[in-house]
Every structure is written in structure tokens, then in C-alpha cells.
Amino acid sequence: MDTSELMASQIAFLGAGNMASAIINGLLATGFSPEQLRATDPSEKALETLRAAGLEQLSTSPEQLCEGADLIVAAVKPQIMSAALAPLKNKLGPNTALLSIAAGIPIASLQRDIGDTTPIIRCMPNTPAMIGKGASALYASEQVTDSQRQLAEAVTNAVGMTVWVAEESLLDAVTAVSGSGPAYFFALIEAVTHAGTQLGLAPETALALTVQTAIGAAELAQRSDLPIATLRENVTSPGGTTEEALRALTEAQFDAIVTDAVKRCANRAKTLGEEFG
């Protein structure tokens, strides 16, 4: 799919909540026109928000809005996905792909809800997508064409970065690393901020320093060609303050705690997927 084909594609959003709105705004910012984007949602208020952003193809009727779309982005909660797809079942052909951003619902379940002929792509996004800093992983069913993959990737790239995984089961690992990952970093920010206040810093000062340090460390890790371990070592002088702090983390088995947390998250994601399947 070349640029001209991409910029002529029609994308319909099933659901117009916060994540759908973030993606739509990201697509508009990257050059997609309002005429290429449609949305359907039972909430007139949600649709009004998108109308203010320039979209005109808005409706509470999914059948009407999804007809002729190249890609349908299913942006509804997992619990209502089956009901949301019901009006479209067996009404979409191979030329319309479904991109599901609902956590935990396997392709086999989505295929039953939408019909056998529809190509399906699963996405595991995360909440920083709301500010254009998301990390999304995609997995495509066998029916998905190269052009459909490119269109789906354009959607997720509009709110951050995208990777593809070769097996659907790896989305459980993605959930554990990046899907739930923001919560781990928020927990660390909370803990470091709390420690700073115990050392006498004003809460707002401790929070500002901690958040900016997290931003700086993340951006340095992203921009540097050095391994993460080397970046850590560069901050750690022998016999110095950082070495003493890291020794405390090692003694508390920091790596083991994090590894256990991520693995438990992945196992829970697998269990939830089996429940939907």
C-alpha cells in the first residue's frame, strides 16, 4: 500500500471513547482527513466530541457506518465486544479488516462474533497512547493482507510506536510488559516520591524531581546507543551513593520481584483469554 492508497483508506471506529478519540486525533495529526474517518457509538455525547474534531460520518448505527470501510477499529470494552460486533456478523467481506484493541479476546472468539471471512488483527495498546506516547503490539490472522497490516500499523503509529508479534500467545507477554507496564512505573514513582518526602522534601518537590528523572532516564535509554546496563553503570560510581542504593535493591531481590510480577501478569492475561475463548 503506497502513501496515496493509505491516505484514501476509510477507517471506521466501533466505539468513540477515550482510546478511540486519542487514535482519531492522532490520525488527524498525521495527515488523515476527517472524511476518511467514521465512528459509531450509542452515546451522542461521545459522537459530539468527534464532530467538534471535524468528523461528519457519525452514527449510532454500526451497520451504516461500517459499510465500505477498509478497516474497522473495535474500541469497546471486552465485556461488550460480542454484542457490539453482533450487528456486523457475516456482513463484512475480506476487503474489510477488523482491528480489535480489546484486551484478552482471542482471534477465535472475535472470528465467531464477526464471521469467518473477516480478516482480524489483535492489538495490545497501553494508556500512554492517550498522549501519543503509546506502545502497541499487533498480531494478524492468516487472512490479513499486507495492505491491511500497513493500514493497521498506521493507526497504532498515530499514537506511539508499534511492534508485530509472530504468535498470538505472545500478546500475553506484551500485556505483562507494556500493556500493564505503565502501572509498574507509576508504582515506582509513588515509592520514590514517598521516600523523598520521608527525607524531608516537600511532596510537590519530591514528585516533580521523581517524574522528571523518570522522563529523563526513559528518553536517555531511547536515544542512546549504549546498552541499558551501561547507562546504569555510568551513574554508579564505585563506593558511591548510587551503588549503595542499588545494593539495597539487590538485597531485596528487586529483579526477582519484578520478574515475578510480570510473569503473574502474563499468566492472568492468559487465563482471561481462555475465559473469553
GIFEN-V795820 format. One record per residue. RES is the residue in one small letter. SS is DSSP state (H for helix, E for strand, L for the rest). PSI is psi in radians with two decimals (999 if undefined). D_LAST is the distance of its C-alpha to the last C-alpha in whole Angstrom. Layout:
# GIFEN-V795820
res->RES ss->SS psi->PSI d_last->D_LAST
res->RES ss->SS psi->PSI d_last->D_LAST
This chain:
# GIFEN-V795820
res->m ss->L psi->2.03 d_last->33
res->d ss->L psi->3.11 d_last->36
res->t ss->H psi->-0.70 d_last->37
res->s ss->H psi->-0.68 d_last->38
res->e ss->H psi->-0.73 d_last->35
res->l ss->H psi->-0.76 d_last->33
res->m ss->L psi->0.04 d_last->35
res->a ss->L psi->-0.01 d_last->35
res->s ss->L psi->2.62 d_last->31
res->q ss->L psi->2.19 d_last->30
res->i ss->E psi->2.17 d_last->27
res->a ss->E psi->2.40 d_last->25
res->f ss->E psi->2.14 d_last->23
res->l ss->E psi->1.68 d_last->21
res->g ss->L psi->2.36 d_last->22
res->a ss->L psi->0.65 d_last->25
res->g ss->L psi->-2.80 d_last->25
res->n ss->H psi->-0.79 d_last->26
res->m ss->H psi->-0.75 d_last->24
res->a ss->H psi->-0.76 d_last->24
res->s ss->H psi->-0.70 d_last->28
res->a ss->H psi->-0.75 d_last->28
res->i ss->H psi->-0.76 d_last->27
res->i ss->H psi->-0.79 d_last->29
res->n ss->H psi->-0.64 d_last->32
res->g ss->H psi->-0.73 d_last->31
res->l ss->H psi->-0.74 d_last->31
res->l ss->H psi->-0.67 d_last->35
res->a ss->H psi->-0.43 d_last->36
res->t ss->L psi->0.14 d_last->35
res->g ss->L psi->-0.12 d_last->37
res->f ss->L psi->2.56 d_last->35
res->s ss->L psi->2.70 d_last->37
res->p ss->H psi->-0.49 d_last->35
res->e ss->H psi->-0.36 d_last->36
res->q ss->H psi->-0.21 d_last->33
res->l ss->E psi->2.40 d_last->30
res->r ss->E psi->2.81 d_last->29
res->a ss->E psi->2.52 d_last->27
res->t ss->E psi->2.39 d_last->26
res->d ss->L psi->2.50 d_last->25
res->p ss->L psi->-0.27 d_last->26
res->s ss->L psi->2.02 d_last->28
res->e ss->H psi->-0.55 d_last->32
res->k ss->H psi->-0.74 d_last->33
res->a ss->H psi->-0.70 d_last->30
res->l ss->H psi->-0.61 d_last->31
res->e ss->H psi->-0.63 d_last->35
res->t ss->H psi->-0.72 d_last->34
res->l ss->H psi->-0.58 d_last->33
res->r ss->H psi->-0.65 d_last->36
res->a ss->H psi->-0.42 d_last->38
res->a ss->L psi->-0.07 d_last->37
res->g ss->L psi->-0.11 d_last->38
res->l ss->L psi->2.43 d_last->35
res->e ss->L psi->-0.44 d_last->36
res->q ss->E psi->1.46 d_last->33
res->l ss->E psi->2.45 d_last->31
res->s ss->E psi->2.76 d_last->30
res->t ss->L psi->-0.01 d_last->28
res->s ss->L psi->1.88 d_last->27
res->p ss->H psi->-0.60 d_last->24
res->e ss->H psi->-0.76 d_last->25
res->q ss->H psi->-0.78 d_last->28
res->l ss->H psi->-0.54 d_last->28
res->c ss->H psi->-0.22 d_last->25
res->e ss->L psi->2.19 d_last->27
res->g ss->L psi->0.05 d_last->29
res->a ss->L psi->2.56 d_last->27
res->d ss->L psi->-0.54 d_last->26
res->l ss->E psi->2.34 d_last->23
res->i ss->E psi->2.13 d_last->21
res->v ss->E psi->1.92 d_last->20
res->a ss->E psi->1.74 d_last->17
res->a ss->L psi->1.00 d_last->19
res->v ss->L psi->2.88 d_last->17
res->k ss->L psi->2.57 d_last->16
res->p ss->H psi->-0.63 d_last->12
res->q ss->H psi->-0.42 d_last->13
res->i ss->H psi->0.15 d_last->14
res->m ss->H psi->-0.82 d_last->13
res->s ss->H psi->-0.78 d_last->12
res->a ss->H psi->-0.62 d_last->15
res->a ss->H psi->-0.57 d_last->17
res->l ss->H psi->-0.30 d_last->16
res->a ss->H psi->-0.76 d_last->16
res->p ss->L psi->-0.30 d_last->20
res->l ss->L psi->-0.06 d_last->19
res->k ss->L psi->2.25 d_last->17
res->n ss->L psi->0.33 d_last->19
res->k ss->L psi->-0.03 d_last->22
res->l ss->L psi->2.41 d_last->22
res->g ss->L psi->-2.99 d_last->23
res->p ss->L psi->-0.24 d_last->23
res->n ss->L psi->-0.13 d_last->25
res->t ss->L psi->2.05 d_last->23
res->a ss->E psi->2.67 d_last->20
res->l ss->E psi->2.20 d_last->17
res->l ss->E psi->1.93 d_last->17
res->s ss->E psi->2.21 d_last->15
res->i ss->L psi->0.29 d_last->16
res->a ss->L psi->2.23 d_last->13
res->a ss->L psi->2.41 d_last->12
res->g ss->L psi->-0.23 d_last->9
res->i ss->L psi->2.00 d_last->7
res->p ss->L psi->2.80 d_last->6
res->i ss->H psi->-0.64 d_last->8
res->a ss->H psi->-0.71 d_last->7
res->s ss->H psi->-0.76 d_last->5
res->l ss->H psi->-0.68 d_last->9
res->q ss->H psi->-0.68 d_last->11
res->r ss->H psi->-0.63 d_last->10
res->d ss->H psi->-0.54 d_last->11
res->i ss->H psi->-0.40 d_last->14
res->g ss->L psi->2.70 d_last->15
res->d ss->L psi->-0.39 d_last->16
res->t ss->L psi->-0.16 d_last->19
res->t ss->L psi->2.16 d_last->18
res->p ss->L psi->2.44 d_last->18
res->i ss->E psi->2.41 d_last->15
res->i ss->E psi->2.26 d_last->16
res->r ss->E psi->2.48 d_last->14
res->c ss->E psi->2.38 d_last->16
res->m ss->E psi->1.71 d_last->17
res->p ss->L psi->-3.05 d_last->20
res->n ss->L psi->2.95 d_last->22
res->t ss->H psi->-0.45 d_last->24
res->p ss->H psi->-0.18 d_last->28
res->a ss->H psi->-0.42 d_last->27
res->m ss->H psi->-0.38 d_last->28
res->i ss->H psi->0.36 d_last->32
res->g ss->L psi->0.27 d_last->31
res->k ss->L psi->0.54 d_last->30
res->g ss->E psi->2.87 d_last->27
res->a ss->E psi->2.05 d_last->25
res->s ss->E psi->2.48 d_last->22
res->a ss->E psi->2.42 d_last->20
res->l ss->E psi->2.57 d_last->18
res->y ss->E psi->2.31 d_last->16
res->a ss->E psi->2.46 d_last->17
res->s ss->L psi->2.95 d_last->15
res->e ss->L psi->-0.47 d_last->18
res->q ss->L psi->-0.26 d_last->19
res->v ss->L psi->2.27 d_last->20
res->t ss->L psi->2.94 d_last->24
res->d ss->H psi->-0.72 d_last->26
res->s ss->H psi->-0.61 d_last->28
res->q ss->H psi->-0.63 d_last->24
res->r ss->H psi->-0.76 d_last->24
res->q ss->H psi->-0.68 d_last->27
res->l ss->H psi->-0.75 d_last->26
res->a ss->H psi->-0.70 d_last->23
res->e ss->H psi->-0.62 d_last->25
res->a ss->H psi->-0.63 d_last->28
res->v ss->H psi->-0.85 d_last->26
res->t ss->H psi->-0.54 d_last->25
res->n ss->H psi->-0.38 d_last->28
res->a ss->L psi->-0.30 d_last->30
res->v ss->L psi->0.42 d_last->28
res->g ss->E psi->-2.45 d_last->29
res->m ss->E psi->2.79 d_last->28
res->t ss->E psi->2.44 d_last->25
res->v ss->E psi->2.73 d_last->24
res->w ss->E psi->2.50 d_last->22
res->v ss->L psi->2.61 d_last->20
res->a ss->L psi->-0.34 d_last->19
res->e ss->L psi->2.45 d_last->16
res->e ss->L psi->-0.61 d_last->13
res->s ss->L psi->-0.42 d_last->13
res->l ss->H psi->-0.25 d_last->16
res->l ss->H psi->-0.40 d_last->14
res->d ss->H psi->-0.69 d_last->14
res->a ss->H psi->-0.67 d_last->18
res->v ss->H psi->-0.74 d_last->18
res->t ss->H psi->-0.75 d_last->17
res->a ss->H psi->-0.57 d_last->19
res->v ss->H psi->-0.93 d_last->22
res->s ss->H psi->-0.58 d_last->22
res->g ss->H psi->-0.89 d_last->20
res->s ss->L psi->-0.18 d_last->21
res->g ss->H psi->-0.71 d_last->24
res->p ss->H psi->-0.60 d_last->26
res->a ss->H psi->-0.60 d_last->26
res->y ss->H psi->-0.77 d_last->28
res->f ss->H psi->-0.60 d_last->31
res->f ss->H psi->-0.69 d_last->31
res->a ss->H psi->-0.70 d_last->31
res->l ss->H psi->-0.72 d_last->34
res->i ss->H psi->-0.76 d_last->36
res->e ss->H psi->-0.77 d_last->36
res->a ss->H psi->-0.78 d_last->37
res->v ss->H psi->-0.70 d_last->40
res->t ss->H psi->-0.77 d_last->41
res->h ss->H psi->-0.73 d_last->42
res->a ss->H psi->-0.67 d_last->44
res->g ss->H psi->-0.67 d_last->46
res->t ss->H psi->-0.60 d_last->47
res->q ss->H psi->-0.44 d_last->48
res->l ss->L psi->0.04 d_last->50
res->g ss->L psi->-0.10 d_last->52
res->l ss->L psi->2.57 d_last->50
res->a ss->L psi->2.50 d_last->49
res->p ss->H psi->-0.75 d_last->46
res->e ss->H psi->-0.57 d_last->46
res->t ss->H psi->-0.79 d_last->48
res->a ss->H psi->-0.73 d_last->45
res->l ss->H psi->-0.80 d_last->42
res->a ss->H psi->-0.78 d_last->44
res->l ss->H psi->-0.73 d_last->45
res->t ss->H psi->-0.81 d_last->41
res->v ss->H psi->-0.78 d_last->39
res->q ss->H psi->-0.61 d_last->42
res->t ss->H psi->-0.70 d_last->42
res->a ss->H psi->-0.77 d_last->38
res->i ss->H psi->-0.82 d_last->38
res->g ss->H psi->-0.76 d_last->41
res->a ss->H psi->-0.74 d_last->39
res->a ss->H psi->-0.77 d_last->36
res->e ss->H psi->-0.65 d_last->38
res->l ss->H psi->-0.75 d_last->41
res->a ss->H psi->-0.65 d_last->38
res->q ss->H psi->-0.68 d_last->36
res->r ss->H psi->-0.45 d_last->40
res->s ss->L psi->2.57 d_last->41
res->d ss->L psi->-0.09 d_last->41
res->l ss->L psi->2.60 d_last->42
res->p ss->L psi->2.65 d_last->39
res->i ss->H psi->-0.69 d_last->38
res->a ss->H psi->-0.67 d_last->40
res->t ss->H psi->-0.71 d_last->43
res->l ss->H psi->-0.71 d_last->42
res->r ss->H psi->-0.76 d_last->42
res->e ss->H psi->-0.57 d_last->45
res->n ss->H psi->-0.39 d_last->47
res->v ss->H psi->-0.24 d_last->47
res->t ss->L psi->1.68 d_last->48
res->s ss->L psi->2.43 d_last->51
res->p ss->L psi->2.21 d_last->53
res->g ss->L psi->0.16 d_last->54
res->g ss->L psi->-2.95 d_last->53
res->t ss->H psi->-0.73 d_last->51
res->t ss->H psi->-0.69 d_last->47
res->e ss->H psi->-0.66 d_last->48
res->e ss->H psi->-0.70 d_last->48
res->a ss->H psi->-0.77 d_last->45
res->l ss->H psi->-0.55 d_last->43
res->r ss->H psi->-0.68 d_last->44
res->a ss->H psi->-0.71 d_last->43
res->l ss->H psi->-0.72 d_last->40
res->t ss->H psi->-0.76 d_last->40
res->e ss->H psi->-0.53 d_last->41
res->a ss->L psi->0.08 d_last->39
res->q ss->L psi->0.86 d_last->36
res->f ss->H psi->-0.84 d_last->35
res->d ss->H psi->-0.76 d_last->33
res->a ss->H psi->-0.68 d_last->31
res->i ss->H psi->-0.81 d_last->30
res->v ss->H psi->-0.77 d_last->29
res->t ss->H psi->-0.75 d_last->27
res->d ss->H psi->-0.72 d_last->25
res->a ss->H psi->-0.81 d_last->24
res->v ss->H psi->-0.72 d_last->22
res->k ss->H psi->-0.69 d_last->21
res->r ss->H psi->-0.64 d_last->20
res->c ss->H psi->-0.79 d_last->18
res->a ss->H psi->-0.71 d_last->16
res->n ss->H psi->-0.67 d_last->15
res->r ss->H psi->-0.68 d_last->14
res->a ss->H psi->-0.70 d_last->12
res->k ss->H psi->-0.76 d_last->10
res->t ss->H psi->-0.77 d_last->10
res->l ss->H psi->-0.66 d_last->9
res->g ss->H psi->-0.66 d_last->6
res->e ss->H psi->-0.59 d_last->5
res->e ss->H psi->-0.72 d_last->5
res->f ss->H psi->-0.62 d_last->4
res->g ss->L psi->999 d_last->0
